[in-house]
Structure formats: structure tokens, C-alpha cells
């Protein structure tokens, strides 16, 4: 669904009023039959011979994903990755407001990043309570990630995006999405390795 929404938003921004299932499927990397099945299960339907109204379908999927109101996000860990995330404009464009930046390093605390001041992680719980933060992004080293997750959970955050290369232990009811860039590169390396092996086996590489 997020991929469908991304494609629909781009089409809407480009002034495209209607889109066929084939075009939308191509833009999201799935086949058109799968796309029609996904959308029909959501209760969304297009017009035969016309397609889907892009703006209406985008709004419908946004509502399904719970994006009808902005989410308030805190980033914990303002090293190179955390700073890049804090400066990424795509979050606000999709309804995710970065409202808090936190770190434990005295050399980073107090630094200004595009209008937000990095605060001491010791102030995280109070900020979650006072500022309505409902999503936490962990961009700390592995050694600090579990401690930060515990702080978030104890303060009431139940949605966590984890960039640290580790598995977090959280209570039932807390949703964690893990993004490990090194693992993604390893997966690509696996595919490259096996493509080379297949070419060798078919005699295309000597």
C-alpha cells in the first residue's frame, strides 16, 4: 500500500487525473492482476475502460494507512545517519513531522538542525508526553538501541523505526520496523553472485 500511495501521489502531482491498473502496477513493480486484487480487497474499484481516479484513490489509501493526520516523530541518535534522516524533506511531505531530535553526546546536544535543537536523550520521556510524539526513530549505535527502545516504550510510544543493526526486545503491542542497510546490501550481493554463477553455467562468462 505505501508503494501504491507513493506512485499515486507522484501521478497526482504530475496532473494525471486517472490511471489504469497496468500503469499503476508498472510504477510499483507488481503485476496488474495483483494490484487489482489488492485494491478490491480494500474496497477500492476503478471504472472499466477508464481506470482509477488518482487523487481519490490516493486519499483512500492514505486513510487506510492512517495518514489522514500528521504523525509526530522523534529521532534518537544524531550521528551522520540521524542527521540525514532529520534533514530528509520526504517525511514532512508524507505527513510525518519531525518534532524532536535527541542524543546522549554532549558534543551534539545543543546543535541546530534546520530549526530543531538536539536535546539530551534524558529529556525524551518528557518530550513524548508534552509534545504528543507517537513514533520513535532509532539511529543510534547497536549498543544503545535497546536502552533507547526501552525509554520510548516506557514513555508510551508503540511505533518504532529501528536503523540500528540489532533486534529489539519490545512488549506485545509495540510495532517495530527494522531497516538494516548492510543487510540490504548483502542481499543485493547475493543476487549479483548468483547471476554471475548462472552466466558461468550457461557459458556466457568464461
Secondary structure by P-SEA (a helix, b strand, c coil): caaaaaaaaaaaaaccccccaaaaaaaacccaaaaaaaaaaaccccccccccaaaaaaaaaaaaacccbbbbbbbccccaaaaaaaaccccccccccccbbbbccccccccccccbbbccccaaaaaaaaccccbbbbcccccaaaaaaaaaaaacccbbbbcccbbbbbcccbbbbbbbaaaaaaaaaaaaaaaaaaaaaacccc
